[in-house]
C-alpha cells in the first residue's frame, strides 16, 4: 500500500497537469458568449445601418450573437464613454464615426461624458472613409467655389446648413470661411436629414455633407455638388473638383467609420476580430452596401485606425480651439 499510494498520486497529478492546458484553452476560447456592439447614435443613420450589417456577418462567423445596442446622447459621447469603461474582454465593442475624435473637444463643460479619444480605446479596424462635399441648391446659382465666395462677399448668401454644431461639417464650414476670407453663418440642424430637406427645397442655399444622403438629389438635378474637401477627387464623384483646385488650400476634412474596444484588450482577441472584420469587408454585398453610403472600404491593421483617429483629433482639435466651435 505504501508503495502504490505515491504512484497513484503521481499518476493522478500527471493526468491533472495534462488536462489543465486543454481546459484552460477551452475556457479562454473567444468568443464564448454574446458580443455587444455599441452605436452611439440613433437607429436609422449610416453608422447604425453599417453596424448592423457587420454584426450580422460577424455573428455568422463566430457562432455567437452580436447585438447592436444604441446608446445615444451628448454628441455620441455617452455611448463612447460606456465602451471606454467596459471590461476589455472583447465582449463590448464600439462602431463609431470619426466624431469620437472631436466630440469631447466641442462639448461645453458638464454637458457630456468625458473620455480621451487617444488613450481610452483599443483600435480594431478602420472600416471605411467618406469624403465631405459642398452641396448647393440647384437654383441658388452656386455652381462653383468662386460663386460661393463672390455671393458671400456681396451679401447674397449669408449662411449654410449643417447636421449640428461641432460636427465635421461645422468644422469644414469654419475652415472654408477662414480660407476664403468670408463669414457664412452655420445654421445647425438635428442631423443631416432635416438639413438636406431644406436645401433641396431651397430654404437654405448650401450645406456640407457626405455624398450618400444627397446622391439621388444630385442625379435628379435638384442639388449641385460644388466641391469635395479631399486632397484628391473622390472616385465616387470624379467630375467634382477639390477645394484645393478651386484655390482654397489646406481645407480638407473627411469622415470615417471604425471598430474600437475598451483600452487594454488582449492582443489575440484584437487579432481575431480584426481578421474576421477584414474578411467581412471583402464581401461583395457589404461593399455594395458601403457604396450606397459613399463609403470607401478601408480595412487593414488596427494601426491604420489609430493613425487616422490621432490625425483627426490633432488637426481638427486645432481648428476647434482657434475658432471656438462648440456643440449645442
N, C-alpha and C positions, 0 to 999 in steps of 0.2 A: 504493500500500500504506500509506504513512504517513498518508494522509487517511482511508482506510477503517477502519484499525485502531481509532482513537479512537471512530469512530461505532459500530463493532461492540461495543466495550467499554461504551459508553454505553447501547446498546440492551440488552445483557445485564444491566447494572446496574439498568435500569428494570424489566425483567421480574422480576428477583430481588426488587426492592423491592415490586412489586405482589403477588408471590407470598407474601411474608412474613406479612402480616396474616392471609391465609386459612389458611396453615399453622399460624400461632401460635394462631389461634382454634380450629382443629381439635384441636391438642394440648391446649388448655385446656378442651375440652368436658367437662362434668360431668353424670353420671358416665361414666367410660370404663373402669372395672374394677369388680369386686365390692365391695360395701359390707358391712362387719361391724357388726352391731347387738348391742352388748354388753348382757346382762342379768345383774345382779349377784346373782341369786337362782336357786335350782334350778328345773329344768323342772317344770311341773305347776301352779304357782301362777298367780294372776290376772295378775301382771306379765309372766310368761313367755308365758302364753296370748295376752294382748293384743299383746305384742311380735311374736309370730308372725303374728297377723292383719294387723298393719300391714306387716310385712316382705313378706308375700305380695302385698299390694296395691301396695306401693311398687315391688317388683320388676317387676310388670306395667307400671307407668307409666314407669319409667326405662330398661327394657330391659337391666338388669344384675342379676346375682344379689344378693340381700340376705339375708345369712346370720346367723341368731341364734346367738350364742356365749355360753353361760352360764359366767361367771367368778365363782364363789361364794366366800364366806368372810368372816369378820370383820364381820358385820352389813352386808354389801354393800360395804364399803369397798375390798375387793380389786379387784373389777370397776370400781368408780368411779375408783379411782386409776389403773388401767390406761388408761382412756379419757383421764384428765387428762394423762397422759404421752405419749399418742399424737400423731402428726403431725396438725396441724389442717387437713387437706386434704379433710375430708368423707367419708373412707372408713372411719373408725372413729367410730361413734355410740353413744350410751347411751340406753336406755329405762329409766327409773327411777321408783320411787315417791318420796314425799317424805322417806323416811328418809335420802336423800342430804343433806338439810339439817341433820340432827341426829346422824347416826351417829358422826362424828368426836368429837362432844361427850360421848358416853356410853361410849366405849371407854377401858379402862384403858391407861395409857401403855405403849407397846411391844407391844400386842396386835393392832393393825390398821394398815392403810395410812393414811397421812396426806394430806389434801388440804384446801384451803379451798373449801367449797361455794359461796362467793360470787364467787370470782375464778378458779377453776381450770377453769371450763367456759363454753361458749358456749350460751346457751339457744336452742332452735329452735322448739318448740311445746308448749304445755300441752295434753295430750290430754284429760284429764278429771279431775273431782273426785269424792271419795267422802266420805260422812258416816260418823261413828263413832257407834255405838249402845251403850247399856247394855242388855244382854240378860240375862234370868234364867230359871232352870228353872221350868217351869210349876207345879210342885208346891212351890216354895220359899216361896210367899206374898209374894214381892217383885213386886208389880204396879205400884207407883208409887215415885217417888224418896223420898217420905215413908216408905214401907215399908222401904226400904233403910236410910235414916238411923236410923229407930227400931230396926230389928233390929241394926244395928251398935252403937248406943249401949247396947243391952240385952245385948249379947254373944251374940245368937242367930246372927249372921252375922259371921265374922271374916276372910274372905279372898275373893279374886276371881281368876279365871284370866286370863292374858294370853298372847299369842303369843310373848312373850320380853321380857326386861329391856331397857330402853332403847327399846322400840318406842313408836309414837304412842299405843298403847293403855295402856301403862305410864304415859306422861306424863299421859294423861287420868285414869287412876286416882288419881294423886297430886294432880292439880288438884281432882278430886271430893272426895277426903279433906279437903283444906285448906278448900275452900269450905263443906263440910258439917260440919266440926268433928269428923270421925271418923278412925279409923285402921284401914282394911281393909288386909290384907297381900296383896301380889301373890304369886301362885303362877305362875311363868313356865313356859311350855311351849315346845317346839321347833316353833313355828308355830301358826297358828290351828286347823288340822285337829284335832290331838290335844286342844286345849283345848275345842273345840266338842263333841267326843265325850264328854268328861267332864261338861260342863254338861248336855247332852241326857240323859245317864244319871243325872243328879242327884248325881254325886260332887262337883261344885263348884256353888255356888249361883248364880253370876253371872259375867259377863265383859264386856269392852269389845271391840267388833269392828265391822268393816264389815258391811253388810246382806247382800250377796250370798251368803256361805257359810252363813248361818243362815235365809235367807228360807223355805226349804222346811220347816224345823222350826217356824217361827212359824205358817205356814199349817196345819201338822198339829196345832197346839196343844201341841207339846212344849216350846216356848220362848215367852217373853213379851218383846216389845220395850217396855222401860220408858221410855226417853227417848232423844233424839238430841242430840248435842253440837254443834249448829249454832245460828247466830243465828236462823234460821227453820226451820220444819218441812220435812222432806225431801219433795219431790214424789213420791218413791217409797214413802213411808210417811206420808201426810198426817195420819193419826189418832194418830201418836206425838208426844207433846209434847216441847218442848225442855227442857233442863235449866234454862234461864232461867225458863220458865213455871212450873217446879217450885220456884223460889226460889233457885236456885244461879246467881249472876251471874258472868259472865266465865269460865265453864267451857266453852270452845269449842275443840275440837280436830278437825281434819279431815285428810283424806288426798288425795293427787293422784298422777297419773302423767304423765310428760312426757319429751320428747326433748331431749337435750343433745349437745354435742360438745366436743372439747378447746378450750381458750381460744385465741382468735386465728383462728378460721375465717374465710375470705373472705366478705364480705357477700353476694356474688352466689350463693355456694353455700348460704348460710343461707336466702336468699330462695327459691331453687329448692326446697329441702327443705321449707320452711315452706308453700310453695304446694301441693306435692304432698300433704303430710300433712293440710292443711286440706281438700283435696278428698276425700281418703280418709275423713276424719271425717264427711263428709256422706253417705256410702254407707249405705243402709238396713241392709244385713247387718252392717256394722261397728257401727252404732248399736244394733242388736238384740243383738249380742254384748256390748256395753258394758252394756246394760240388765240382762243376766243377772248381771253383776258388780256391779250397783248403782253404776255409774259414770255421772255426768252429763257428756256431751260438752262440751268447752270450746273449744279451738282459739284462733284469733286470732294476733296478732303475738308474736314472741319476748319482747317486754317483759312480757307477761302472766305468762309462766313465771318470768322474772327477779324480778318483784314478789312473787309468792307464795312463791318459794324464799327470798327475803330475809326476808319476814314470818315464815315458819315458823322459820327459823334464829334470828332475834332473839327472837321470842315464846317459843318452846319452849326455846331455849337458856337463857333467864332462869329458867324453871321447873326445868330440869335442874340448873343451878348452885345454886338455892335449896334443892332437895330432895335433892341428892346422887345423882340417878339414875345408875346405871352398868349397862352391859351385862354379861352373864355372861362 
